[in-house]
Amino acid sequence: MAQGGNLSHGTNDNGAMPFELGADHRAILDHADRFARNELYPLAERMDAEEWWPEDTFPKIAEAGFCGITIPEEYGGVGLDLIAAGVVAQAFARWNHAVALSYVVHDNICLNNIYRNANNDQRQRYVPDLCAGRKVGALGLTEPGAGSDALGSMRTTARRDGSHYILNGSKLFITNGTIADTLLVYAKTAPDRGAHGISAFIVESSFPGFKVAQKLTKMGFRGSQTAELVFDDCRVPAENLIGTENEGVAVVMSGLDIERAMIAPVSLGIAERALELSIEYAQTRKQFNKPIGSFQMVQSMLADMYVAVETMRAFTYHSLAATAPLEIGGGGRGDIHKLTAAAVMYAANSCHAVLDNAVQVHGGTGYIWESEINRLFRSIKLLEIGAGTTEVRKSIIARELLRDM
């Protein structure tokens, strides 16, 4: 089922940019698909049933050449682009969406964000271990009582104390929270300035005052570890401040656009797998002495699913291609902000529609918790909530459309 690859950046006669996948990225996608099918798929059922995380996952992913996709080789990375990172996430999501989510958080939302915004000393100290899978990355942004208004309602503070900053507060719904070694954490260094008083820090889980308050039990993506984190007079060396004090909002906003571009391929991969499973089931499941795929109602659902997957694919790759050249400090406004919000919203909504039909095709089998299609179905809500809810995404799109009014 693997498709995709290098995006063509030429233009058609009408001036439109084609988004076809070429040989280089197609090879990356196929390689990631084989790896995920052989190494990650056998883990998926236990990960969901027990909320279990296999500790050797990131070292294996790194050994296969999938960690640090967007990081230059001099820092231990692969030196490719965001499109390559996206198709890897897509392939992983087909076979183990829980690993795909943790991978995106580690490799893109944490590692890529640190590399893009850190100074050379910080890069040397943290990037190679993250690229090698020796350390696991996470992002500390969302807080209790501050979901969609993550910046304005942030209560975690950071106070300068000599050669350290003292962090106090908590973060909630943190993917990789229980397994992370290196975290990109946001805190207010000037609380009276609201969102414009936020700073970004690299925090190690071994720092005094850091602790995992609780592991959270979820409906979907159960193998991907999610936690509440607490900072109780957590001492962070001043040299771990990323960029300039009180200017962390630029790091947040550019990272959010890249995050949204990278979440869309996860929806795509899940939907691709759901369509594949539904076609197989329609061909083999018999009722009234006929395969159910011979019935027009089932054919109609499969056709709708196919159209949704193909349009998701085009929009997802378009968004990745547009986001790939995003400059450091860019994003959070303008066309790219609108586009990434639209792409992740459309991908999540379409994934929901595909999975709804997939469960319907599977009938009672799809309603059973242990079935693969049920496991996929339970993932869809997070895709409509994470990285900004559907409603926030709509607000972003509308605000950019109406900006000149």
C-alpha positions, 0 to 999 in steps of 0.5 A: 500500500506504500505510496509517496515520496519526493514532492515535485516543485515544478509548476503546471501550465496553469501555474499550479504546483503539483504535489506528486511524490518522486523517487527519493521520498517514495523510497524513504516511505517504503523503507519506513513502511517495511520497518514499521510493519516488521518491527512496530506492528507486532508491538501494537496490540500489547501496547494498547492493551497494557499501555506498555512502552517498549524501552528499546523503541527509539534506539531501534528507530534511530538504528534504522535511520529514522531519528533526526530526519531533519537534523544535519549529519554533523549533529548525528542526524539524517539531513533530510527535509520535513517532507521526509519526516512526514512520510516516515510518520505516515508509514509508522502510523499505518502499523503502530499509531501510538509509536508514530505519535511518540515519534513525532513528539520526539523527533519533530516537536522536541528535537527539531524545535531545539535544533532550529532555535538552540545555540551551538553549545546547546545543539552539541550537548543535546542533539546527538543523543536525541538523534541516536535515540539514547535520549527521549524528547518531549514538549512541556507546553499545555497546563491544567486549566490552560488548554486552547489558551496555552500561552495566555493562561500559562502559570508555570514560572521561571525565576532567575537565581544566579546561574540557574532559573527556578521553575515552578508549575505543572504541565498536563497531557505531555506525550512521552512524559513518563519516558522523556529525558530531554524536554523543551519546556515553556515558562513565564519569566515575566508574568505581567507581560502575558504571552510576551513574557514566556521563555523556552528552556531545555530541561532534563528529567534528572534536574532537581525539582522535576518529577512525573506526577502521574501517568494518564490513562487514555481512550486511544494512542494508549501505548504512547505514554502521557503524563502530568509533570511537576516543577517544584523549585526545579533548578535549570542552568541558565545556559539552557535558556533557548534564545532570549528571555521573554521571547519564547512565543516565537519558538512556540508559534513556529513550532506549532505550525510545523507540529500541525504539518506533522500531525496530518500524516499521522491521520493519513497513515491511520486512514490508509490502514483503515481503508486497507483493512476494510477492503480485505474484510469486504472481500472475505466476509460473507453474508447471504452467501456473497462477499459483503463487498458485492453489496452496493451499500458497502461499495459506497462506503469504500468509495467514500473512504478512498476519496477521503484518503486520496484528498487527505494525501494531497492536502497533507503533502501540500502542507508539508511542502509549504512548511518545509522552508519555514524560517526560524521564528517564522510561522504563527501568522499569515498563509502558512498558519492558515494552511497548516491549521486547515491541513491538520483539521481536514486530515483529522475530520477525514480520518474520523469519517474514514474510521466511522465507515470502517467500523460500519463495514466491520460491523460487530467485529469493529465494535470489539475492543481488541480488534485492530479497527477498534484500536484505530477508531479510538485514536481519532478524537485525539487527532481532533484535539491535539495541536489545537482543537478543531474549533481553534483551527477554524478560528485560525483559518477565519482570522487569517481570511478576515485579517484585512477587514 
